[in-house]
């Protein structure tokens, strides 16, 4: 239908209609062109970035996203990228996007958990999705629809638009050899991980990234976690005097970065600009995970080979206990939340079960095999 | 510069210049608008898909890519998607893109290894990159530049534009318990895997997908591999009578799908349409891997629970021997090829070493931890 209309509109285009072209028509798409008027409208928008330029990569990523949108739209949609706290204090950003003061933010769904706890599920949960599993949930197993529903009361829509990559479990003064080493451990972390660690007897506490160094050097902390190798090195966590760098992050195997857009303003855009925003965000999601993997791989190499950081793995009994505690925390979220939370956690758990079985057979199995002792290259 | 120009051009747009906006200017981009003339040009292109509609997902993905480009370009770039063998026999597709008979193909770089063996490196190599590592190599460690160089003699440019996801090691009549079980094993596979399996004493053979069933049921094969669960189930490999389904695919932990574009025609496009093609392809790359993971997870679940397929893991000594043999094959490729091959394999090996160390600490470590026995959900 839309396609037939397009065929007529384009009958002057080069190339005769051949048998091949006719076959192609049956294979092709259902594009419906907008009016020329809508196509020539111009827009100037603003995007608040959660991260300032001290944080590796993420403000650069926001600018890259804006640049791509500017180029793809031939300048019809120009987005000024603002650091956090420029227009309003960052915690009020979603309200500003919600009421249309600014049109967009590039942030973490987790940032808005005070306003709506269910939003945390759309970034990462302890022992939850890898980033690739998150994509499968969002696109094919109902995740995006639930996310849209969770954001609907705020009048905004979110798109996947980047990734933090994998984080560490943290930096520690002493080795962690058993569960008893977590008893009373004074540990800086954040969010859901505080609940999980508390269940295992740790003295979990939170503080800003600049306070970590002071607290640790004042003897008030036994360990702390912030990000992955790239972020941790940028903030100098490797020179604070905690020699043991523990993995994996049961808590943040990855972390989805979102683009939140004022829904009314988004829907008022011509279809081509709507699609440009959505696809540019999706491409940045792919780009961002690659960038995080590259940056973390380089930083890990530097930390180990130049700074003599000692990389350690958590022992199985600690990982198992963290798994049980994480399961309890998720179950608490489900039963203490509202109907939307229950529905979202159920969808998450069901998708996780399906995708985990495949990840075990394919990715996990492959990575373990590749780690065997053989000569290569 | 470009940005300043744009600022002047857009001085009539809504919104006063505030302190915030001025700050934003220093954060923003370097977009240079094209002339209005270039922006209104219209193009009708053709894209050959390597896969027909019998193959799960990939022809649909090609159409989705064309649709997205049509919508983002507001109908200025319409791409007709053609199945393989429509214009020329599929093996001649790259020549057709090269000489401009058709403008694009969505294919595997490996398809053109007869014309240029180095191209195989840009899809997947045995015990090589996971898909996420491939992205990091392409975008940040020189992979895309080498790929461009490898394709330059053909007058084409390639973009990542999809993924096959992880494959299986294959289907077998009998269990594989040790290396001796590979001796004389009549096994259908393809490409580099034939060399690797032959080094371990298997009787590796190749044949088309429709011949596999006939050969197996005539007693001429002991095992065969084609794709992952989704593809294998689509082609009915699970009902041929080989009960054991082995993982991991040391050989194809994933597989990059490329979009090959005639370079001269690409460069003749206005900048906005060039960027639309590149970003739409990158978004489809992310979409395709998610789709492969979703489809394979569902198919594996069906195979195991409805068809009683027995999933097995290759034993460590077999995986180690496959690693050594793969290493030899890669080394042979490096030393028997030309300078371009040597340079590309060196870049691949160096990126693999860096990225593998990070994948072990993060992804592998996480997946193993998540697989421990704990209660969750």
Interface residues (C-beta under 8 A of the other chain):
Chain A: X6 X9 X10 X13 X14 X15 X20 X21 X23 X24 X25 X27 X28 X29 X30 X31 X33 X34 X39 X42 X43 X44 X46 X59 X63 X66 X67 X68 X70 X71 X72 X73 X74 X75 X78 X80 X81 X82 X83 X86 X87 X127 X130 X131 X132 X133 X135 X136 X138 X139 X140 X141 X165 X166 X228 X229 X247 X248 X249 X250 X253 X270 X271 X272 X275 X276 X279 X280 X282 X283 X285 X286 X287 X289 X290 X291 X293 X294 X296 X297 X298 X300 X301 X311 X313 X314 X316 X319 X320 X321 X323 X324 X326 X327 X330 X331 X349 X352 X353 X354 X355 X356 X357 X358 X359 X360 X361 X362 X363 X364 X365 X366 X367 X368 X369 X370 X371 X372 X373 X374 X375 X376 X377
Chain B: X6 X9 X10 X13 X14 X15 X20 X21 X23 X24 X25 X27 X28 X29 X30 X31 X33 X34 X39 X42 X44 X46 X59 X63 X66 X67 X68 X70 X71 X72 X73 X74 X75 X78 X80 X81 X82 X83 X86 X87 X127 X130 X132 X133 X135 X136 X138 X139 X140 X141 X165 X166 X228 X229 X247 X248 X249 X250 X253 X270 X271 X272 X275 X276 X279 X280 X282 X283 X285 X286 X287 X289 X290 X291 X293 X294 X296 X297 X298 X300 X301 X311 X313 X314 X316 X319 X320 X321 X323 X324 X326 X327 X330 X331 X349 X352 X353 X354 X355 X356 X357 X358 X359 X360 X361 X362 X363 X364 X365 X366 X367 X368 X369 X370 X371 X372 X373 X374 X375 X376 X377
